[in-house]
Amino acid sequence: MLKVENLKKCFGSFMAVKGISFEVKKGEVLGFLGPNGAGKSTTMRMITGFIPPTSGTAEICGHDILKDPVGAKSELGYLPEAAPSYRAMTVMDFLAFIAKIRGFHGAEAKNRVEKAIVDAKLTNVARQTIETLSKGYRQRTCFAQAILHDPKVLIMDEPTDGLDPNQKFVVREMIKNMAKEKAIIISTHILEEVDAVCTRAVIISHGEIKADGTPDKLRAMDPSGKLDVVFRNLTMDKEGK
């Protein structure tokens, strides 16, 4: 459902992403892991069409993000880090606005908004303005806009960063509930996300893939069997960076 082919991104003379390739199939939840500055967010922004790659491309359900961006994005849901919203709007009004942008009208728009509210567990706050919500509810509102059009591919950048344990649990349960019908990528530096929701993980460092496999396969890369040790071994250089 998602195919990434040799993505590269240069900012001047600095190469932030150095030729990343992977695939994500229906039913997979891929953890895209790396330390801060590894190139995770840059890769996600190229896949979603927010920034152009220097070279390479990504296909979403057969649609090339460069050659057919409208077709690709119609199959894509994206929850960026620190996702924006119109905070003066109520949750319901914001989602109705998103439905209109997506081209839904009348009963279909109303049904999609109501379903997104239920799926994101926002019923109790649907008529509150977004600015009055806790960070967890604001995140879930942005999650709702990402799934409103029922995309086949869902990409989330740091979806639980800064949330308390209860809020993290709710977001992870939402992800697991829809995982069977979608290809999902979670970009994160939080290792516990792998055990919580991921069926597979890719570890990157300095813009390159260092490992790709199931959580058990990654743990087998070190005698300790600990994912945090494997992560450090793959991503920390001699200067501790």
N, C-alpha and C positions, 0 to 999 in steps of 0.2 A: 504493500500500500504506500510505503514511503521508500524512496531510493535516493541516496545521497552519493554523488559521484565526484570524487577528487576536488572537493571544495577548497579553494584557497582565497585568502584575503590579505592584501597588503595595505598598510597605511604609510604612504611614503616608502621609505626603505625598510620599514619594519613589517615582517610577515607574521601576522597574528594567527592565521590558520594555514597549515602547511600540507594541504592535500588530504582531506578527511573523506572517507567513504564508508558507508554502512547501509543496511536495509532494516526496516521494521515492518513486520507482518501483522495482519489482523490477529488480535488476541494477545499481542506482546505489549508489555509495559517496559520500556527501555529507560534505565537510569543513565543519564549522560553526566558523568562525574568528572570533577577536576578541581584543583585549588583555584582560588581567586586569580584571575588573569590568565587562565589556561586557554581561553578562547571559546568557552561554552556559549556565552551570550552572543558573541559575534557569529558563531555557527548557526545558532537558532534564528538570528535575524536574517541570515542569508537564506536559510531554508524557507522561511515564511515570506520572503520577498521584501523585507523592510530595508535591507541594504543589498546592493548588487555584489556578487562575488568577483574577485579579480579573474578567476577562472573556475571551471567546473560548474555543476548545476545540481538541482534536486528535482525529482519527479514525485508528485503527489497524486496517487491514483491514476497514473499514466499521463498527467498533465505536467509539462515542463514549466517550472516556476519563472523561467526567463522568456520562453516562447509563448506560453499560454498562462499568464499570471492570473487572469480572471477565473479560468477553469480550475487552476490549482488552488486558489484561495477559496473557491466555493466548496471544496472538500476539506478545508482546514479550519480548525479552531485553535486560537492562539491566546494564551494567558501570559503576557510578558511580566517580567519582574517589575514590582511597583506599578501594577496595571492602572492606567488612568480611567477616570470616570467623571461624570458631571455631578458633583457632590450636592448641588442645590436641588437635584431631581430626587424623587422618591425611587425606590428600587423598581417598582412596577413601571413608572414612567420611563426610567432609563432603559429598561429591557424592551419596552414598547418602541422606543426610539431606535434601538439596535435592530429590532424586527423590521421596522420600516426601511432602514438602511439596507438590510439584507433582501429587501424586495417582497416582504410578506405583508399582506393587507387583510382587513376584515377578520373573519372567524379564524382563519389560519394563523394570523399574527397573534390573536388573543390566545389561542390554544397553545402556541409555542411559548409564549410568555408564561402562561400558567404552568406548563410542564417544566420549564427551566427553573421557575421558582420552587416547585416541589422537589425537583432533582437536586437542587443546590441547598435545600433545607432553609428556605428564606421566607416561608409562609408567615411567620410571626412578625417579620419586619418589612413586609412587602410595601406597606404604605408609609414607612418612615423615609425621611430624606437620608441620602447616603452619608452626608456629613455627620449625622448623629450616631452612626453605627460604630461598633468596635472594629478593630483591624480585621478580626476573623470574619465578621459579616461583610465587610467591604471586599475582602478577598473572595468570598463566596459569591458576591454580586458580580464581580468580574469573571469568575468561573462560569456563572450562569450565562453571561453574554457570549462566552467562548463556545458553549455547547448549544446555544439556542437554535441554530440551524442544523443540528444533529450531524456534525462533521464526521467523516470517516477517519480522519487523522487529527489528533489532539496534541498540541505542543505546549508545555508549561515550563516557564523559567522560574525556578526557585518558588514553587507554589506554597510551601509551608514556612518559608523563612520569616522569622519574627513572630510566629504564632505560638500561643501557649500549648501545652500538651493536649488539652481537650480539643482545641481548635484544629491541631494537626491531625488528631484521630478522625475528626469529622471529614476533613478534606481528603484524607487517605481512603476513607470508606467510600466517598463519592467516586474517587478514581477507580477503585476496585469494582464498584457496582457497574461501571460502564466499560470495563476493560475487555470483555469478551467480544464486543461488537466493534472495537476500534483499534487502531494502532496508536500507541501513546508514547510520547517522549517526556521525561521529566529531567530537566537540566538542574543540577544541584551540586552543592559541595557538602551536603549533609549525608553522611554515610548511612545513617539509620533508615533513610528512605529506601535503600536497596532491600533490606529485610522486610520493611513495612509493605511495599507495593510492587517492587520490580521483579520481573521474570528474567531479566537479563541486564547487563550493565556494560557500558563502554567507559573506560577511564582515559582521559586525555591530559596532556601536560605540554606546555610550550607549543600549543597548536597542533599536536600530533597524537594519534591514538596509540596508547601504550598497552591496552588490554581490551578484550571483547569476549564476554562469556556469561554464563549463568553465575549467580552468587556463589554456588558451590565450586564451580570451576575457578573462580577468582581466588577463593579462600585456599584452594589447593596449590596456589602459586608460592605459598610460604609455609614452612613447617609449623608455624604457630596456628595456622588455620584462621587467623584473624584478619578481617577485611581492612581494618585501619592500618595494620602493619603492611599489607600488600599495597594499599594506597600510598603510604609513605615511601615504600621502596620504589614505586614506579614514578612518583611525582616530585620527590624532594631531592634537590641536588646537593653537592658536597658542602655548599655554603648554607644549607638549611632553608632554602627558599623554595 
